[in-house]
Amino acid sequence: MAIRILAFIILLLSILFMPFWVSLILALAAMAYFSFFWESVLLFFLSDLLYGVKEIKFFNIYFVSFIVSFIILVVLELLKKKIRVYNSHD
């Protein structure tokens, strides 16, 4: 639990003070490592509220990174259920 809180704080600081690509890499890593890391979706919503602008190619919506992070979280969680890693001790 403490590692998840630390990951949330690091991701929050990266969204506030670092380039977007750093936050994106950290969020993807956290989504892959933790089960249902909804904090990343919430933080990308915060990022869109702070820095979001209308995207013409995405139907003039402001919340592009929020929507994309939500979709990535859902897809990753579905893939986690399909892919299982077994320890084979032959």
C-alpha positions in Angstrom: 0.0 0.0 0.0 2.8 2.4 0.8 4.4 1.7 -2.6 1.1 2.6 -4.3 0.9 5.9 -2.4 4.5 6.7 -3.3 3.8 5.9 -7.0 0.8 8.3 -6.8 2.9 11.1 -5.3 5.7 10.6 -7.9 3.2 10.6 -10.7 1.5 13.8 -9.3 4.9 15.5 -9.1 5.8 14.4 -12.6 2.5 15.8 -14.0 3.0 19.1 -12.3 6.7 19.7 -12.9 8.1 17.3 -15.6 7.4 17.0 -19.4 4.4 15.0 -20.5 6.3 12.1 -21.8 7.9 11.4 -18.4 4.4 11.3 -16.8 3.2 9.1 -19.6 6.0 6.5 -19.1 5.5 6.6 -15.3 1.7 6.2 -15.6 2.0 3.2 -18.0 4.5 1.5 -15.7 2.2 2.1 -12.7 -0.8 0.8 -14.6 1.1 -2.3 -15.6 2.5 -2.9 -12.1 -0.5 -2.2 -9.9 -4.0 -3.6 -10.1 -6.5 -1.0 -11.3 -4.3 2.0 -10.9 -7.2 4.5 -11.1 -5.0 7.2 -9.7 -3.3 7.6 -13.1 -6.7 8.3 -14.8 -7.5 10.9 -12.1 -4.1 12.6 -12.5 -4.4 12.7 -16.2 -7.8 14.4 -15.7 -6.0 16.9 -13.5 -3.4 17.4 -16.2 -6.2 18.1 -18.7 -7.8 20.6 -16.4 -4.5 22.4 -15.9 -2.9 22.2 -19.4 -5.6 20.9 -21.7 -6.5 22.6 -25.0 -9.0 21.8 -27.7 -7.8 19.2 -30.1 -9.2 19.7 -33.6 -8.3 16.2 -34.7 -10.1 14.7 -31.6 -13.5 16.4 -32.2 -12.6 19.6 -30.2 -12.5 17.9 -26.8 -10.3 19.0 -24.0 -9.9 15.8 -22.1 -7.8 13.8 -24.6 -5.2 12.4 -22.2 -8.0 11.5 -19.6 -9.9 9.5 -22.2 -6.8 7.8 -23.6 -5.6 6.9 -20.1 -9.0 5.4 -19.2 -9.0 3.3 -22.4 -5.4 2.1 -21.8 -6.2 1.2 -18.2 -9.2 -0.9 -19.2 -7.2 -2.6 -22.0 -4.3 -3.3 -19.7 -6.5 -4.8 -17.1 -8.2 -7.1 -19.7 -4.8 -8.1 -21.0 -3.6 -8.9 -17.4 -6.5 -11.3 -17.0 -5.7 -13.0 -20.3 -1.9 -13.2 -19.9 -0.7 -15.3 -16.9 2.9 -15.9 -15.9 3.5 -19.3 -14.5 6.6 -20.4 -12.7 7.6 -23.7 -14.2 9.8 -25.8 -11.9 10.5 -28.8 -14.1 
